[in-house]
């Protein structure tokens, strides 16, 4: 099992050159996402275009998140990390929306109706749900996470600086890493992987929560693929 699944961010930051761990993570992550895709692929030609059910909405949202995560893994293999950062918030919004729809399924969800009517459901709706059902602390945690992810979508100096290394006199001059693949820092790639790891685990928790596919079959595969973590 890749240690990256259980490492804290500081460990990843301090050991950026653990290439074996990174390569194993990419292999395991791709394998897991491909397996989940097979389960969701069973719903092909199952939903009518006029079906406005919560199950159909979640299937579509989960497939969107799943394909984005699979693309992220491929992009990191190719060291094309910048576009990956811009997708962090996108995946989170999609998964949060699926939770909102699922939790409102017995309440004649107005948000689901609006969504099927091609209206955008702002992330604030999900945070409002958290505040009302999970309390102020969980609400604040979600808002802080979302705010942090927004820095990748609307780049601040810190996130853009991740694409630069230092060189020149006293190694204090900025060098854009796309100038050459050899300039892309190991610590940059490892930090992106750590973020993707969190999103994959969040996606798996969504899959389990809504029960759209057979979770027992998924668990069997996960425990076979990631030996150091116990999924139930």
N, C-alpha and C positions, 0 to 999 in steps of 0.2 A: 504494500500500500504506500502511496505517496504521503510523506509526512505533511505535505501542504494542507491536506484535509483537516488536520487538527492543530496546525501551527497558529500561534498568535501573530498579529501583524508585525510586532517588534522583532520576532524571531526571523520572519521572512526578510525584513528590512536589513537585519544584521548579517544575514547569510545569503546574499543575492546570487552567489556563484554556485549554488547547489543545483547544477544542471541535471543530475540524475533524478532528483526529486521533481523538478519541473517537467522533464520529459515524461516521467511516469504519470504525473498528474494529468497532462494533456491526453495521454493514452487512455487513462481510466475515465476521465470526464467525457471524452468522445464516445467511449463504449457505453457508458450509462445513458447519455442523451440519445444515442442510436437505439438502444433498447426501449426507452420510453416512447420514442417515435413509433416503433413497431406496434405498441399497444394502442396508441392514438390513431394509427393508420387504419385500425379495424373499423373505425367509424365512417370511413369513406362510403358515400352513397347511402348514408343512414338518416341524414337530416334533409328535410324538404327546404327549399329556399324561403318559403313563407312561414316556416316553423320559428316561433319566437320564444322558444323554451330557454330556461336557464342552462340546461345541459348543453344545448347547441352553442350558446354564447361562451360557456367555459371551454368547450372543446376548441372553438376557434381562437380564443384568447390564449389558451395553453399551447396550441400549435404555434401561434405567433411568437410567444416567449421561447418555446423550444427551438424553433428554427433560428431565432436570433442568437441564442446561446451556442448552438452548433456552429453558426457563422463566427462567433467570437473565438471559439476554440481554434478554428481553422486560421483565422487572422493572426492569432498569437503564435501559432506554429510558423507562420510566414513573417513574424516580427512586424506586423502591421497593427501596432497597438493603438494608435491615435483614434481611429474610428471606433475601436472597442470601448474606449472611455465614454464616448458619446452615447453608447447604447445601454450603459448601466441604469440610467433613470428610466429609459424606455421599458426595459424588462420589468423593473420594479413596479411601474405604473400599471402595466398589463396584468401582473400577478395580483396586485392590490385590488384592481377592478374585478378580477374573477372572484376574489374573496367577498367583496361587497355584494356582488350579485348572488353568490351562494348563501350568504347570511341573510339576505332579504327575500329568499325564495318563497317563504311562507307568508310574506307580507304584501303580496301583490306589488312587487318592487316598481316604484315609479322610475327609478334610475335605469332599470333594465328596459322599460318601455321607451324611455328617451333614447337609449343607446340603439335600439332597433329602429328608432325613428331618425337615426343618423345625427343625433345630437351628442356633443362632447360631454363626457362626465368628468369634471375637474377632480384632481386628486384630493382636494379639500373635502369632498363628499366621503371619501374613505377615512380621512382623518377625523371627520365628525362622527362617523360610525365608531371609530376606536375610542374617542372621548366619551361617548354615551354608553358604550358597553364594556370597555376595558379600563377606563379611568384616565386621570390626568397624566400619570407617569408614562404609560404606554403611548398616549397621544403625543407627549413631548418627545419621546424617543423616536417615534415615526417622523415627526416634523424635522428633527435634527438630521436624521438619516437622509431624508428627502432633500434637505437643504445642502447637505454635503454632496449628494449625487448631482445636484443642479450645477455644481461648480465644474463638472465634466461636460455638461451639456452647454452651459454658458461659461466658457473657460475663463478662470481667473489666472493671475500670474503663476500661482503655484502649480496648477495642473498643466499649463503650457510649458513650464520650466522642466517638466518631466521628459520632454522630448529634446532636451539639450544636454550635452556634456560640456566639460570645461577643457580648454587647451590654451595654447599661446603662452605669452609671458606670464610666469607665476601660476599657470593653469587657472586663470581667472576670466578667460574670454569664452563667450558662448559659441558652441558649435552645434548646429542643427543635426540631429542624428540621421535624418533621411539622406544626408550627403553621402552616406555609405552605411550598409548594414552592420559593419564592424563597429560603428560608432554608437549603436543602440545599446544602452547600458543594461546589464543583467538585472540590476535592481529595479529598473523600469518595468521589464517584462514580468518579473516575479511579483511585483506589487499589483499589476493588472490581473495576474493569475489568482492572487489572493482574493481580489474583489469578485472575480468570476466564480470562484469556489463558493463564496457566500451566496451568490445569486442562484447557483445550482442547488444548494441545500435548501434555499427558500422555495425554489420551484418544486423540489421533492416534497416539502411540507405541504404545499398547495395540492399536489397530486393526491397525497394521502387524505387530506382534509375533505376534498369534494367527492372522492370515491368514484370517479368516473370510469376508472379502469381497475383491474384486479390488483390491489396493493400487495397481496400476499406473493403474487408472482414477481412483482417489482422488488420486494424485500429480499426474496431468494436470490435474485440477480445481484442486488446491491451488496449483500453480505458475502457473496462469492467474489465480487470484484474489489470491494474495499474491505479487506480483512480486519483492519484495525478499528473499524467503527461498527457498532451494533445497531442495525436498523430494525424496528419492530412495527 
